Amino acid sequence: GLSPVSPIHVYTHREVYGTVGSRVTLSCSFWSSEWISEDISITWHFQAESSRDSISIFHYAQGQPYIDDVGSFKDRIEWAGNPRRKDGSIVIHGLEPTDNGTFTCDVKNPP
């Protein structure tokens, strides 16, 4: 049989502004009627303003943050979230003009 699925509501700021060289916090909070499992995962994606493709820039799984070690965000992302507090936020340091684009926070709480 199929197991029932409950939605997770994810909240982010519609627009976030920063200046070149500074840091910015990308907030991601979520709500679920289900308990937060140990298997929760949070993935941040980035789509550059001039691109159709989005890339994964950060992943949290099995209680550990994984920051992609390639690409323009290498060494500039800091995990600022706490899944037990329903928070999947990250900080981007050393903002660059090419960071302009769309960031998406994706939360999965299996089963």
DRENVO-559383 format. One line per field, with one value per residue: residue number from 0; residue in three letters; x, y, z of N, C-alpha, C in turn. Coordinates in Angstrom, 1 decimal, padded with zeros to 4 digits. Atoms other than C-alpha are relative to their C-alpha. Layout:
! DRENVO-559383
pos <- NUM; ...
code <- ALA; ...
nxx <- X; ...
nyy <- Y; ...
nzz <- Z; ...
caxx <- X; ...
cayy <- Y; ...
cazz <- Z; ...
cxx <- X; ...
cyy <- Y; ...
czz <- Z; ...
END
This chain:
! DRENVO-559383
pos <- 0; 1; 2; 3; 4; 5; 6; 7; 8; 9; 10; 11; 12; 13; 14; 15; 16; 17; 18; 19; 20; 21; 22; 23; 24; 25; 26; 27; 28; 29; 30; 31; 32; 33; 34; 35; 36; 37; 38; 39; 40; 41; 42; 43; 44; 45; 46; 47; 48; 49; 50; 51; 52; 53; 54; 55; 56; 57; 58; 59; 60; 61; 62; 63; 64; 65; 66; 67; 68; 69; 70; 71; 72; 73; 74; 75; 76; 77; 78; 79; 80; 81; 82; 83; 84; 85; 86; 87; 88; 89; 90; 91; 92; 93; 94; 95; 96; 97; 98; 99; 100; 101; 102; 103; 104; 105; 106; 107; 108; 109; 110
code <- GLY; LEU; SER; PRO; VAL; SER; PRO; ILE; HIS; VAL; TYR; THR; HIS; ARG; GLU; VAL; TYR; GLY; THR; VAL; GLY; SER; ARG; VAL; THR; LEU; SER; CYS; SER; PHE; TRP; SER; SER; GLU; TRP; ILE; SER; GLU; ASP; ILE; SER; ILE; THR; TRP; HIS; PHE; GLN; ALA; GLU; SER; SER; ARG; ASP; SER; ILE; SER; ILE; PHE; HIS; TYR; ALA; GLN; GLY; GLN; PRO; TYR; ILE; ASP; ASP; VAL; GLY; SER; PHE; LYS; ASP; ARG; ILE; GLU; TRP; ALA; GLY; ASN; PRO; ARG; ARG; LYS; ASP; GLY; SER; ILE; VAL; ILE; HIS; GLY; LEU; GLU; PRO; THR; ASP; ASN; GLY; THR; PHE; THR; CYS; ASP; VAL; LYS; ASN; PRO; PRO
nxx <- 000.8; -000.7; 000.1; 000.5; -001.0; 000.3; -000.9; -000.9; 000.1; -001.3; 000.2; -001.3; 000.3; 000.2; -001.2; -001.1; -001.0; -001.3; -001.0; -001.2; -001.0; 000.7; 000.6; 001.4; 000.6; 001.2; 000.8; 000.9; 000.7; 000.9; 001.0; 000.6; 000.8; -000.7; -001.2; -001.2; -000.7; -001.5; -000.3; 000.3; -001.0; 000.2; -000.9; 000.1; -000.4; -000.2; 000.1; -000.5; 000.9; -000.1; 000.0; 001.3; -000.2; -000.3; -001.0; 000.1; -001.1; -000.1; 000.8; 000.0; 000.6; -000.5; -000.5; -001.2; 000.1; -000.9; -000.2; -000.6; -001.4; -000.3; 000.9; -000.3; 000.4; -001.0; -000.6; 000.7; 001.3; 000.0; 001.3; 000.5; 001.3; 000.2; 001.3; 000.9; 000.7; 000.6; -000.7; -000.9; -000.7; -001.4; -000.6; -001.0; -001.0; -000.8; 000.9; -000.6; 001.1; 000.5; 000.9; 001.4; 000.8; 001.0; -000.4; 001.2; -000.2; 000.9; 000.0; 000.6; 000.1; 000.6; 000.6
nyy <- -001.2; -001.3; -000.7; -001.4; -001.1; -001.3; -001.0; -000.9; -001.4; -000.7; -001.5; -000.8; -001.4; -000.1; -000.6; -000.2; -000.9; -000.1; -000.8; 000.7; 000.1; 000.2; 001.3; -000.1; 001.2; 000.4; 000.7; 001.1; 000.6; 000.9; 000.5; 001.2; 000.6; 001.2; -000.3; -000.2; 001.3; 000.0; 000.1; -001.3; -000.5; -001.3; -000.3; -001.4; 000.0; -001.4; -000.2; -001.3; -000.9; 000.2; 001.4; 000.7; 001.2; -000.2; 000.9; 000.2; -000.6; 000.4; 001.1; 000.5; 001.3; 000.9; -000.8; -000.7; -000.9; 000.3; -001.2; 000.4; -000.4; -000.5; -001.1; -001.4; -000.2; 000.8; -000.7; -001.3; 000.3; 000.4; 000.6; -000.8; 000.6; 001.0; 000.6; 000.2; -001.3; -000.2; -001.0; 000.5; -001.2; -000.1; -001.3; -000.1; -001.0; -000.6; -000.1; -000.4; -000.4; 001.2; 000.7; -000.5; 001.0; 000.6; 001.0; 000.8; 000.9; 001.2; 000.8; 001.3; 000.6; 001.4; 000.6
nzz <- 000.0; 000.0; -001.3; 000.2; 000.2; -000.6; 000.6; -000.8; 000.5; 000.0; 000.1; 000.3; 000.4; 001.4; 000.5; -001.0; 000.6; -000.7; 000.7; 000.4; -001.1; -001.3; -000.1; 000.0; -000.5; 000.8; -001.0; 000.4; -001.1; 000.5; -001.0; 000.4; -001.0; -000.4; -000.7; 000.9; -000.1; 000.1; 001.4; 000.7; 000.8; 000.5; 001.2; 000.6; 001.4; 000.5; 001.4; 000.4; 000.8; 001.4; 000.3; -000.1; -000.9; -001.4; -000.6; -001.4; -000.6; -001.4; -000.4; -001.4; -000.1; -001.0; -001.1; 000.4; 001.1; 001.1; 000.8; 001.3; 000.0; 001.3; 000.4; -000.5; -001.4; -000.8; -001.1; -000.4; -000.6; -001.4; -000.5; -001.1; -000.4; -001.0; 000.4; -001.2; -000.2; 001.3; 000.7; 000.9; 000.5; 000.3; 000.1; 001.1; -000.3; 001.2; 001.2; 001.3; 000.9; 000.6; -001.0; 000.3; 000.6; -000.8; -001.0; -000.3; -001.1; 000.2; -001.3; 000.0; -001.4; 000.2; 001.2
caxx <- 000.0; 000.9; 001.9; 000.3; 002.2; 002.2; 003.4; 006.3; 005.7; 009.0; 009.3; 012.1; 012.4; 011.2; 014.2; 017.5; 020.0; 023.7; 026.7; 029.8; 032.3; 029.7; 027.8; 024.2; 022.0; 019.5; 016.8; 014.8; 012.3; 009.9; 006.8; 005.5; 002.7; 005.0; 007.9; 011.3; 013.0; 016.7; 016.6; 015.7; 017.5; 017.9; 019.3; 020.0; 020.1; 021.3; 020.2; 022.3; 020.4; 021.8; 021.3; 018.4; 020.1; 020.2; 023.1; 023.2; 025.4; 024.7; 023.3; 022.4; 021.8; 022.2; 022.9; 025.8; 026.2; 027.9; 029.2; 030.0; 033.8; 033.6; 032.0; 031.8; 030.4; 033.3; 034.6; 032.0; 029.0; 028.3; 025.6; 023.5; 020.5; 019.1; 016.6; 015.3; 014.3; 012.9; 015.6; 017.6; 019.4; 022.8; 025.2; 027.1; 030.3; 032.3; 029.4; 030.3; 028.3; 027.9; 025.9; 022.9; 020.2; 017.6; 018.3; 015.9; 015.7; 014.3; 013.4; 012.6; 011.4; 011.1; 009.2
cayy <- 000.0; 003.6; 005.5; 008.9; 012.0; 015.2; 018.4; 020.5; 024.2; 026.1; 029.8; 032.1; 035.8; 036.7; 039.0; 039.4; 042.2; 042.4; 044.4; 043.1; 041.8; 041.5; 038.5; 037.7; 035.2; 033.2; 032.2; 029.0; 028.0; 025.1; 023.6; 020.1; 018.4; 015.4; 015.1; 016.0; 012.7; 011.9; 011.5; 015.1; 016.6; 020.2; 021.3; 024.8; 025.3; 028.4; 029.5; 032.4; 035.3; 034.5; 030.7; 028.3; 025.6; 025.4; 023.9; 022.4; 024.5; 023.1; 019.9; 018.8; 015.1; 012.5; 015.3; 016.8; 019.8; 019.2; 022.3; 021.7; 021.9; 023.1; 026.1; 029.8; 029.2; 027.0; 028.1; 030.9; 029.1; 028.6; 026.4; 028.5; 026.2; 023.8; 021.3; 020.6; 024.3; 023.9; 026.1; 025.4; 028.8; 029.4; 032.3; 033.3; 035.2; 037.5; 038.3; 038.7; 040.3; 036.8; 035.7; 037.5; 035.0; 032.7; 030.6; 027.7; 025.9; 022.3; 020.3; 016.6; 014.9; 011.1; 008.9
cazz <- 000.0; -000.3; 002.8; 003.3; 002.4; 004.4; 002.9; 004.2; 004.0; 003.2; 003.8; 002.4; 001.8; -001.6; -002.2; -000.3; -001.0; -000.2; -001.3; -003.1; -000.5; 002.3; 003.6; 003.4; 005.3; 003.1; 005.5; 005.1; 007.7; 007.3; 009.0; 008.9; 010.8; 011.1; 013.5; 012.0; 011.2; 011.5; 007.7; 007.0; 004.1; 003.0; -000.4; -001.6; -005.4; -007.3; -010.7; -012.1; -013.6; -017.0; -016.9; -017.4; -015.2; -011.5; -009.5; -006.1; -003.8; -000.4; 001.1; 004.6; 005.2; 008.0; 010.5; 008.5; 006.3; 002.9; 001.1; -002.6; -003.0; -006.6; -008.3; -007.4; -003.9; -002.8; 000.6; 000.9; 002.3; 006.0; 007.5; 009.8; 010.2; 012.8; 011.5; 015.1; 015.1; 011.5; 010.1; 007.0; 006.6; 005.1; 005.0; 001.8; 002.5; 000.1; -002.2; -005.9; -008.7; -010.2; -007.1; -008.5; -009.2; -007.7; -004.6; -003.8; -000.5; -000.8; 002.4; 002.5; 005.7; 004.9; 005.1
cxx <- 000.8; -000.1; -000.4; 001.1; -000.5; 000.9; 000.9; -000.2; 001.4; -000.2; 001.4; -000.4; -000.1; 001.3; 000.9; 001.0; 001.3; 000.9; 001.2; 001.0; -000.6; -000.5; -001.5; -000.5; -001.3; -000.8; -000.9; -000.6; -001.1; -000.9; -000.6; -000.9; 000.6; 001.2; 001.2; 000.8; 001.5; 000.5; -000.3; 001.1; -000.4; 001.0; -000.2; 000.5; 000.2; -000.2; 000.5; -001.0; 000.1; 000.0; -001.4; 000.2; 000.3; 001.0; -000.2; 001.3; 000.2; -001.0; 000.2; -000.7; 000.7; 000.7; 001.3; -000.2; 001.1; 000.0; 000.7; 001.4; 000.4; -001.0; 000.3; -000.3; 001.0; 000.7; -000.7; -001.3; 000.2; -001.4; -000.4; -001.3; 000.0; -001.3; -000.9; -000.8; -000.7; 000.6; 001.1; 000.8; 001.5; 000.5; 001.0; 000.9; 000.7; -000.9; 000.7; -001.2; -000.7; -000.9; -001.4; -000.8; -001.1; 000.5; -001.3; 000.4; -001.0; 000.2; -000.8; 000.0; -000.6; -000.4; -001.0
cyy <- 001.2; 000.6; 001.5; 001.0; 001.3; 001.1; 000.7; 001.4; 000.7; 001.5; 000.6; 001.4; 000.0; 000.7; 000.3; 000.9; 000.0; 000.8; -000.9; 000.0; -000.3; -001.4; 000.2; -001.4; -000.3; -000.9; -001.0; -000.6; -000.9; -000.5; -001.3; -000.5; -001.2; 000.4; 000.0; -001.3; 000.2; 000.0; 001.3; 000.4; 001.4; 000.3; 001.4; -000.1; 001.5; 000.0; 001.5; 000.7; -000.3; -001.5; -000.6; -001.2; 000.4; -001.0; -000.2; 000.6; -000.4; -001.2; -000.4; -001.4; -000.8; 000.8; 000.8; 000.9; -000.4; 001.2; -000.5; 000.6; 000.4; 001.2; 001.3; 000.2; -000.8; 000.9; 001.3; -000.3; -000.5; -000.5; 000.8; -000.6; -000.9; -000.7; -000.3; 001.3; 000.4; 001.2; -000.6; 001.1; -000.2; 001.4; -000.1; 001.2; 000.6; 000.1; 000.6; 000.4; -001.3; -000.8; 000.4; -001.1; -000.5; -001.2; -000.7; -000.9; -001.2; -000.9; -001.3; -000.6; -001.4; -000.6; 001.0
czz <- 000.0; 001.4; -000.3; 000.0; 000.6; -000.6; 001.0; -000.6; 000.2; -000.2; -000.2; -000.3; -001.5; -000.7; 001.2; -000.7; 000.8; -000.9; -000.3; 001.2; 001.4; 000.1; 000.1; 000.6; -000.9; 001.0; -000.6; 001.2; -000.6; 001.1; -000.6; 001.2; 000.6; 000.8; -001.0; 000.2; 000.0; -001.5; -000.8; -000.9; -000.5; -001.1; -000.4; -001.5; -000.4; -001.5; -000.3; -000.9; -001.5; -000.5; 000.2; 001.0; 001.4; 000.5; 001.5; 000.6; 001.4; 000.3; 001.5; 000.0; 001.1; 001.1; -000.3; -001.2; -001.1; -000.9; -001.3; 000.0; -001.4; -000.3; 000.7; 001.5; 000.9; 001.1; 000.4; 000.6; 001.4; 000.4; 001.2; 000.6; 001.2; -000.3; 001.2; 000.2; -001.3; -000.7; -000.9; -000.7; -000.3; -000.1; -001.2; 000.4; -001.3; -001.3; -001.2; -000.9; -000.7; 000.9; -000.2; -000.7; 000.9; 000.8; 000.4; 001.2; -000.1; 001.2; -000.2; 001.4; -000.1; 001.3; -000.5
END
